[in-house]
Each structure stands twice: as C-alpha cells, then as structure tokens.
Amino acid sequence: MASIPTHPSPGSGFSWTVEAPAGWLVVPPRGFVAAATISEWERNAVALVADSLGPDPDPGPARPDGRAALSGPATDDDPATDDDVRAEGLRIAAAAVAGLREFADGVAPDGNRVLAAVGVLGRTPVPVLVAVGTGPSDDDGAGLLAALGATGGTPLVPPTIEYPDLPDGDGVRVTRLDVGEGTGGAWVSVTLGRRTEHGDAVADTVLVCRSQDLFLGAVLSDLLDELLPAVKISRRDAS
C-alpha cells in the first residue's frame, strides 16, 4: 500500500494524499482499510522490517540519509543468520509493526495518518504523524505553531524554531527536548510544518516525530524534509 487519501475537513473541499517515498511505510488504519488488506500489509511489513534490521546487531556505516543498507538474503555459510537469530529478528519486527498499527489506529479518527521510515541507523521503523488542517486566509498561524510544539518544551531548553524556505509554501521547523512526567525520561522531537495559500483559505501540513532514542535526533530533520513533499493537498473547488 503506497498511499492513503483522506479528507481533513468535511465540507472544506480539500483532500490530501501521501505517496510514500522509497524506504517509507504507509501504516493503514483499522476501520478505514479492508481487514484483508491490513493483514497482507502486516505480513509484508514484518518481513521488510526484519530484513532492514539485518542479521548483524551492528548495522555498519549508514547512508547519508541515516539509513543502513538493507541486508541481503540469509546464506547457509553465515553463522550469524541461523534460525534463532532470524526468529528473534522476526519477533522484534512483529512487535514494531504492531506498535505502528496501534499508533495509526489511535490517530485515524481525527483524520491523521502515520508513516514510518525503515532502516534508519539500524533501528526499528521511525514513525511520523502526518496531519493536514485548513483555515481562513486571515488565520494568524497560532494553531499551526501550537501543533508543531513551538509553545511547549522544557523551560531550561526552549524549543528551537526555524523557518526553512520551501518550494511549495511557508515552512516552520521546531526542535525540542522534553522530560517525561513521572519517568524522567528524555524525548527528542522534531516537527515540520508547511502552510500553502489557496485563495480564500490556507492549508497546513504538520509532520511530527518524537523519540526517546536521542541518537536519532540528528537525522529526524532530514527524514521530515524527505517526507513533506510526498504530502499532496488539492482543493476541488479551488478559485
């Protein structure tokens, strides 16, 4: 499944679709996609994720985008690819895919979707929340900044806000560090927003990626930059 369309605002005339780039999984939400399609997706996703983890716990040098090369097929003369190692890889992959499915199901009722980058630094897939919203042409952008996390974060380390130049709209990137309540665990988050003007209305795209794996922080911006152009917004009654 390469793409999932959705309507962010009933009656708004807007619709959007994500055409997943290479190395990305579109996670189908239950209740919006046929059960048979989801089952097939899960089988394929588990196999892909297991292969991306590889037989060797050390992923080796990463590609420039942070992804390690996918492992090749197992060979009989490689002791690192015995049945026990392969079974463990499948177990880890199945748990990761189940987590992606749960995440996608949880955000789908609000019209949001989940994609996941596979093969990043030898980790399990990195999920990204994708949301699109619309508003009047005079919207001041406060809601967009709030959705991107620009108004929160740890007081000692306030969010970093950047305004990248985008070919198809005005961009906002927010990087921040949070400390989980109760656990004290640190979270790194990177969000990327895009505002496009459509005559009498604006359409905002929001990408959100959060992780407790602080080593991923260095590549999250690149991942969102790669994904954002794949989110296509259209307006049926554009003027």
C-alpha positions as CSV (number, residue, x, y, z in Angstrom):
1,M,0.0,0.0,0.0
2,A,1.8,3.1,-1.3
3,S,-0.7,5.8,-0.3
4,I,-3.8,6.6,1.7
5,P,-6.1,9.6,0.9
6,T,-8.2,11.3,3.5
7,H,-10.3,14.4,3.8
8,P,-9.0,16.6,6.7
9,S,-12.1,18.8,7.0
10,P,-15.6,17.6,5.9
11,G,-17.1,20.2,3.6
12,S,-13.9,22.1,3.2
13,G,-13.4,20.9,-0.4
14,F,-9.8,19.9,0.5
15,S,-8.3,16.5,0.3
16,W,-4.8,15.1,0.7
17,T,-2.8,12.1,-0.2
18,V,0.7,10.8,0.9
19,E,2.6,9.0,-1.8
20,A,5.2,7.2,0.3
21,P,8.9,7.7,-0.9
22,A,11.2,4.7,-1.1
23,G,12.1,3.4,2.4
24,W,8.8,4.5,3.9
25,L,5.8,2.5,5.1
26,V,2.2,4.0,5.0
27,V,0.5,2.4,8.0
28,P,-3.1,1.5,7.2
29,P,-5.6,2.4,10.0
30,R,-8.1,-0.2,11.0
31,G,-11.7,0.8,10.2
32,F,-10.6,2.8,7.2
33,V,-9.0,0.0,5.2
34,A,-10.2,-3.6,4.5
35,A,-9.2,-6.2,7.0
36,A,-7.7,-8.4,4.3
37,T,-5.5,-5.5,3.1
38,I,-4.3,-4.8,6.6
39,S,-3.4,-8.5,7.1
40,E,-1.4,-8.6,3.9
41,W,0.3,-5.3,4.8
42,E,1.3,-6.6,8.2
43,R,2.9,-9.7,6.7
44,N,4.9,-7.7,4.2
45,A,5.9,-5.1,6.7
46,V,7.2,-7.6,9.2
47,A,9.4,-9.2,6.5
48,L,10.7,-5.8,5.4
49,V,11.5,-4.6,8.9
50,A,13.2,-7.9,9.8
51,D,15.4,-7.6,6.7
52,S,16.2,-4.0,7.5
53,L,17.4,-4.9,10.9
54,G,19.8,-7.5,9.4
55,P,21.4,-10.5,10.9
56,D,24.2,-8.4,12.5
57,P,23.3,-6.2,15.5
58,D,25.9,-3.7,14.3
59,P,24.3,-2.0,11.2
60,G,27.7,-0.7,10.0
61,P,28.1,2.6,8.1
62,A,24.8,4.4,7.4
63,R,23.9,6.0,4.1
64,P,23.8,9.9,4.0
65,D,20.1,9.9,4.9
66,G,20.8,7.8,8.1
67,R,19.6,4.5,6.6
68,A,21.8,1.5,6.7
69,A,21.8,-0.7,3.6
70,L,19.2,-3.4,3.8
71,S,20.6,-6.9,4.4
72,G,20.7,-9.5,1.7
73,P,19.2,-12.9,1.9
74,A,20.5,-15.3,4.5
75,T,23.1,-17.8,3.4
76,D,23.9,-21.2,4.8
77,D,27.5,-20.4,5.4
78,D,26.9,-17.3,7.5
79,P,26.7,-18.4,11.2
80,A,25.0,-15.1,12.1
81,T,21.9,-16.0,10.2
82,D,20.9,-19.1,12.0
83,D,17.2,-19.9,12.8
84,D,17.4,-18.4,16.3
85,V,18.7,-15.1,15.1
86,R,16.2,-14.9,12.3
87,A,13.4,-15.8,14.7
88,E,14.5,-13.0,17.1
89,G,14.6,-10.6,14.2
90,L,11.0,-11.5,13.2
91,R,9.9,-11.2,16.8
92,I,11.3,-7.7,17.1
93,A,9.9,-6.7,13.7
94,A,6.4,-8.1,14.6
95,A,6.4,-6.0,17.8
96,A,7.5,-2.9,15.9
97,V,4.8,-3.3,13.3
98,A,2.1,-3.9,15.9
99,G,3.2,-0.7,17.6
100,L,2.9,1.2,14.3
101,R,-0.6,-0.3,13.8
102,E,-1.7,0.8,17.3
103,F,-0.4,4.3,16.7
104,A,-2.2,4.6,13.3
105,D,-5.4,3.3,14.8
106,G,-5.3,5.9,17.6
107,V,-4.8,9.0,15.4
108,A,-7.0,7.9,12.4
109,P,-10.4,9.1,13.9
110,D,-9.0,12.7,13.9
111,G,-8.1,12.4,10.2
112,N,-4.4,11.9,10.8
113,R,-2.1,9.2,9.3
114,V,1.1,7.5,10.3
115,L,4.1,6.7,8.1
116,A,7.3,5.1,9.2
117,A,10.9,5.3,7.9
118,V,12.6,1.9,7.6
119,G,16.3,1.1,8.0
120,V,17.3,4.3,9.9
121,L,20.6,3.7,11.8
122,G,19.7,0.0,12.2
123,R,16.7,0.8,14.4
124,T,13.1,-0.4,14.1
125,P,10.9,1.9,11.9
126,V,10.7,5.6,12.9
127,P,7.0,6.7,13.0
128,V,5.9,10.1,11.8
129,L,2.5,11.6,12.4
130,V,1.0,13.4,9.3
131,A,-1.8,15.8,9.8
132,V,-3.5,18.4,7.5
133,G,-5.8,21.2,8.5
134,T,-7.5,24.1,6.8
135,G,-8.5,27.6,7.9
136,P,-9.5,31.0,6.6
137,S,-7.0,33.1,4.6
138,D,-6.5,35.5,7.6
139,D,-5.6,32.7,10.0
140,D,-2.7,34.1,12.2
141,G,-0.9,30.7,12.4
142,A,-1.1,30.4,16.2
143,G,-2.7,27.0,15.8
144,L,0.0,25.8,13.5
145,L,2.7,26.8,15.9
146,A,1.0,25.1,18.8
147,A,0.5,21.9,16.7
148,L,4.3,22.0,16.0
149,G,5.1,22.2,19.7
150,A,6.6,25.7,19.4
151,T,4.8,26.8,22.6
152,G,6.0,24.0,24.9
153,G,9.1,22.1,25.8
154,T,11.5,22.1,28.8
155,P,11.9,25.6,30.2
156,L,15.7,25.1,30.6
157,V,15.9,24.1,26.9
158,P,13.3,26.1,25.0
159,P,12.2,24.9,21.5
160,T,14.4,25.9,18.5
161,I,12.2,27.4,15.8
162,E,13.4,27.7,12.2
163,Y,11.7,29.0,9.1
164,P,13.1,27.0,6.2
165,D,12.4,28.0,2.6
166,L,10.1,25.6,0.9
167,P,9.3,25.4,-2.8
168,D,5.5,25.0,-2.2
169,G,4.8,27.1,0.9
170,D,6.0,28.7,4.1
171,G,7.9,26.3,6.4
172,V,8.3,26.1,10.1
173,R,10.6,23.6,11.9
174,V,10.6,23.1,15.6
175,T,13.2,21.0,17.5
176,R,12.7,20.5,21.3
177,L,13.6,18.3,24.2
178,D,11.0,17.1,26.7
179,V,11.3,15.2,30.0
180,G,8.6,12.7,30.6
181,E,6.4,13.3,33.7
182,G,6.9,10.6,36.3
183,T,9.6,8.7,34.4
184,G,12.1,11.5,33.9
185,G,13.0,10.0,30.5
186,A,14.1,12.4,27.8
187,W,12.2,12.8,24.5
188,V,13.6,14.5,21.4
189,S,11.0,15.8,18.9
190,V,11.3,17.4,15.5
191,T,8.3,18.8,13.7
192,L,7.9,20.3,10.3
193,G,5.0,22.5,9.1
194,R,4.0,23.9,5.7
195,R,1.4,26.5,5.0
196,T,0.0,26.8,1.5
197,E,-2.4,29.5,0.3
198,H,-5.5,28.6,-1.7
199,G,-7.3,31.8,-2.5
200,D,-9.7,32.4,0.4
201,A,-8.2,29.6,2.6
202,V,-4.9,28.2,3.9
203,A,-3.9,24.5,4.2
204,D,-1.4,23.5,6.9
205,T,0.6,20.3,6.8
206,V,2.1,19.1,10.1
207,L,4.7,16.3,10.5
208,V,5.6,15.2,14.0
209,C,8.3,12.8,15.0
210,R,9.2,12.0,18.7
211,S,11.6,9.5,20.1
212,Q,13.3,8.5,23.3
213,D,16.3,7.4,21.2
214,L,18.3,10.6,21.4
215,F,20.8,9.3,18.8
216,L,18.0,9.7,16.2
217,G,17.8,13.4,16.8
218,A,20.5,14.2,14.2
219,V,18.6,12.5,11.4
220,L,15.0,13.4,12.2
221,S,15.0,16.7,10.3
222,D,16.3,15.0,7.2
223,L,13.6,12.4,7.4
224,L,10.8,15.0,7.6
225,D,12.4,17.1,4.8
226,E,12.2,13.9,2.7
227,L,8.6,13.1,3.6
228,L,7.0,16.6,3.3
229,P,6.9,16.8,-0.5
230,A,5.1,13.5,-0.6
231,V,2.1,15.1,1.1
232,K,-0.1,16.4,-1.7
233,I,-3.1,18.7,-1.0
234,S,-5.8,19.5,-3.5
235,R,-8.9,21.6,-3.5
236,R,-11.8,20.5,-5.6
237,D,-13.4,24.0,-5.6
238,A,-10.2,26.0,-5.8
239,S,-10.7,29.5,-7.0
